[in-house]
Amino acid sequence: MTAVVLLALGGCQQGSGGTWKEPVKGQAQALLSTDLKHNGSPDDGWLAFGGDPDGLTVGPDGKIYGLGTSLAVIEADHEARGILDTEVHGAGGLVVLSPNSFVVGNHSQLLKMQPNGARTTLAGAPGKHRKLWQPVPATAVAKDYHLGGDRIEPFGTRPDGSILFSDGDVIWQLKSGRLTRVYQLPKKKAGKVIDHGSALDQAGTVYLTSSTGGVWGRFGDIVAISRSGSVGGFDVPEQITGVKGDPADLELTWMAGDAGGGVYIRAREPSADAEYVLHVTSGKTELVAKQVSGIDYDSGCKEGHLVDAMKLPCRMPDALTYSPGSLVMAGNSSSVLKIATK
């Protein structure tokens, strides 16, 4: 995916009249409050960033786009602007091609959508779905091929313009109207599907986990598929500084590829006593952010204020996306957070 730099938001005013300061490594900042506003009526920020996350990404313009009940973008003034509403109900995954062109999955098709609601089918023939856990072709005509109809979720693009998306038990690449199989879950994983929040790093490596219904994938389930097609993973460390318990037991809710060779994961302990963001590379796992249970979710993470990323005073959002130097997190939280990574 082409590297973009998250738009600097310094110079915008806080509610107290001060200027926004960029977080440094070890710090987090609330870019947007997703609490109900306007006398309790849902606004664009709450609808796109506050509930269950279906997509989160940084667009080629450096702005943050979120997909939930609606699709919205966070502008430089720290306000969310709605783009699509009922047109994206039931959609999943999000790739932003431009401020006027968005790719989402909807049921058994991959769609390109515009702000006026116009949609174009990129992949997936209407009608009967293919059966999951059965062999799929190495390549196919995108509009003529029947997708699986389960979790069609675009999650990244490569420099040549190809789009990566998950389709139940398969990762596909779409380029010039043709699908190319990137990966299919092996027979021993029949019954599992690829989880929400697959990732693509800037070197072109795809990261995914898989699970059965209602059971999150674990740290040791991460699969990495390089651009050349080789399949690997990461060794689970015996312990991680700042993380209690066995890292192998950590449940993953979302991933975001880094600048190349690694992935950021949003993880939690099965007991829900702690939530983490970890940076995983070959031979090294580093704690980036942490939230422990028992906090007062309304006590911190106010818009524009810097907080300790290792002691988040608000609920850690469920989804994350990467831009050089920072992560952005949103979903099922009262705030959209920016966390510095360097």
N, C-alpha and C positions, 0 to 999 in steps of 0.2 A: 504494500500500500504506500502510495506516495506520501512522504513525510510532510506534515503541516505543523505549523507552530500555533499553539493555542493563543488566540488574541489576547494581548495584554489588556487587563481591565483597570490598571492603575490610572488615577486621575478622576475616576468616577467617585462620587461623594457617598460616604456612609450616611446613615440616618443621623449620626451625631455631628455631621458636618466635616469630618475628617476625610482624608483621601484613602483609597484602598491601597494596601501594601501587599505585594506579591509574597506568598509563603516561600520559605526556604526549606531545605530538606529537614524532615522531622516535624514540619508544621502542616496544618490543614486550614482551609478557609471555606466558609459557606458562601457560595456564589449566588444562591437563590434560596429563599424560603418557600417551601411548598405547602405550608399550612393553608387552610381554607381562608380566603380573603373575601372582600366585598360582601360583608354581612353573612358570611358562612356559605356563600355560593362558590362552587368550584371555578377556579380561573385556569388560564392556559398552563401555568406552571404546575398546578396540582394535577390536572388531567394528564399531562405528558410526562411529568417527572416524579409525581408523588406516590402513585400507586404501584401495582405490579409492573415491573419493567418488561417491555417486549422488544426494546431496541434502544441503544445509546451509542452515540458516535460523535467524533469531531469531524466536521465537514471540510472540504477543500478550502473553504473560506476561513477556517480556524474557529468557527462557532460550534457550540455544543447543541446537538439535536437529540431529542428524546421521543420515544414512541411508547405510549401507554394507552389510555382511552382515546387520546388524540395525538397528533404529531405537532411538535412545537420546537422553537429555537430560542436559545438565550442570547439576547442582543447585548451590545456593548454597554448599555445602560442598566444591565442586570435585571431586565424585565423579560419575561417569557412572551413570545409572540406565537399565537396559534397559526398553523399552516393548513392542516386537514383535521377534520373531526369525524363525523359519521362515516366518511369515506374509508377510514382505516380501522374501523371496528372489526376485531377478529384477526387483524394483521399481526405478523411476527417477524422479528429481525429488521434491521435497518442498515442500508447503505445510502449515503448521500453522494450523488454524482455531481450535483451543482445545487445552488440555492433554489432551483426550480425543477429539480429532477431527483426523485427518491425511489429506491428499490425496496420492496417489502415482499414477504411471503403471505399468501392468503389461501388457506385451504390447500388445494392441490396445484397451485400455480405461483409462479414468480412474476411479480408485476412491477412495472415502472409507472410512477404516479407523478402528476404535476399539481401545483397549488390550486388549480381550478377544478380538480377532481378527475381530470382526464386520466385514463389508465391504458397501458399497453401491456399485453401479455408477452413476457420474455421467454418463459419456459413453462411447459406443462399443458398437455392436451386436456380439454374438458372431458368429463365422463368418468369411466372406470379408472380406479387407482391401481398402480402396480402393487403386487404383494410384497410386503417387507420380508427381509431375510431370505430372499431368493436372488440368485445371481443377476447382476445388471450389466448391460453392455459397456464396453470401454468408452464408446462415444455414441452420440445419437443426435438427431435433429431436435433442437430444443422445443419448438412449438408442437411437434408431433409426438413427443414422448410423454407417457403417462407417469407422473410423479407419484410418490407414495401417499401424499395427502396427510402426512403427520409431521408437524413441526417443520414446515418449509421456512427456513430462516437465513436470509443473506447476512453475512457478517464481515465482508471485507472485499477489497479490490487489489489487483496487482498492477504494476506500472503499465502493462500492456492493455489495460482496460478490462481485463477479465474479472468476472464477479464470482466470488466463492459463496456457496450456500449449502446448508444441511437439509437433508430430505430423509427423515426417519433414521435409517441405518447407513446412509450414504452421504459423502461430501462430493458435490459436483463443482466443476468450474465451467462458467458460461462465457463463451467468446465467439463473436461473429455468428450468432445463431446456432451454435453447436455446443452440446454438453460433452464434457470429458470427465470421466470418473477419476476422482482424486484418491478416494479411499472408501472401502466398505467394511463394516464391522465383520469380523471373522465368524465362522459358523459356531464356534464355541460361545459367542455372545448373542446367539439367537434369542429373541425375546426382549433384548435391550434396544433402546433408541438413543441417538445422540442428544445430549443435554442442551438446554438453553446456554447461550453465552460461549459458543465456540470462538476461536480467536485466530488472527493472522498477524504474524510479526512483520517488520519491515524488510526482512530478508526473504519473505515468502513462505515461511514455515507455518503450517496449520496446526492448531492445538485443539483437542476435543476430549471430552469425557462422555461416558455412556452409562445408562442406568435403567432399571425397570421403574414402572410407575410409582411415584411417591417416595422413591429412594434416591438420594443425591449421590452423584459420583464422588469418589474419594481421591485423595492426593495420588495414591499409587495407580489410579486408573487413567492418568493423563497420557494421551497418545500424541506424539509429534510426528507430522508428515512433512518432510523437507520438500523443497521445490522440485528436486530430482525424483521424488517419489519414495525415498527410503523412509521406513517406519521405525520409530524409536520411542523413547519415553524418558523419564527421570527416575533416578534412584531415590527412594524415600529415605531422608536422613533419620538417624536414630533420635535426634532431638534438634530443636530449633531455638536459638536464644530468644527468650521472651514469650515462647509458646509452651504452655503446660500440656502434659499428656503426650501420647504417642502421635506423631505427625501422620502416621498411616491412617489414623481414624478421622482426620479432618474431612469434613464434607465441603464440597465446592459448589458455589452458586453461580459463579461467572468468571470469565477469563478475559484478558486483554494482552495481545502480543506486544513485546517491547521493540526497541530499535533493531533487534536482530539477535537470535540465539537464546531467547528466553521469553518467559511469560509471567504476567502478574495474575495472581489468583485471589479471589475473594473466598475465604474459607471460614468455617465455624466448627466449634467443638460439638459433638453430638448432644451434649448436655445443654448446649446454648449458653454456657457460662462465659464464653468469650468469642469474639468475632475478629478476624484478622484479614489484612492484605499482605500477601507474601510475594516476593520477587524470586522466581525460580529459574536458575540457569544450570548448566551442566556442572555438577560438583558443588553448587552453592545455593543456599536458600536463605534469604534475608527478610526479616520482618520490616514492613513499611508502615503499617498502621494497625491500631488495636482498639477495641472497645470491649469493656467488661460488663457483666450483668450488674444490676442493682443501681444503675445510674438514673438520675432524673432526666428523662429525655427532653424536657423543656428547659433545662438549666443552661445550655450552652449552644455553640454553633450558630451564633447570630450572624446575620449577613455582614460580610466585610471584616469580621473579627478573626484574628489568628488564634488557633488552639493547638495544643500538643497532639500530634497525630498518634502518639503512642498511648494517649489517655483521652480518647474522643469523648466529649461530654454530651454527645447526642447519638442516636441510633445510627450505626454504620449502614449506608445504603447497600442495596443488593447487587446492583450492576456497576460495571466500571469500564472505562475506555481510556486509551493512552494517547498522549501527544508528547513529543520530546520535552522532557523535563518535568512532566506532571501527569497525574491521573485525575480523572473526573469520575465521581460516583453519584448515582441517583437511583431512586426506586425504593418504595416502602420506608421512607424516611421523611422527616420534616425539613430536610435541607439537601441541596445539591452541593457536594463537597469537591473542592480541588485540593489535591495532596501533592506537594512537591516531592520529586524523586531525586533531585540533585541540587 
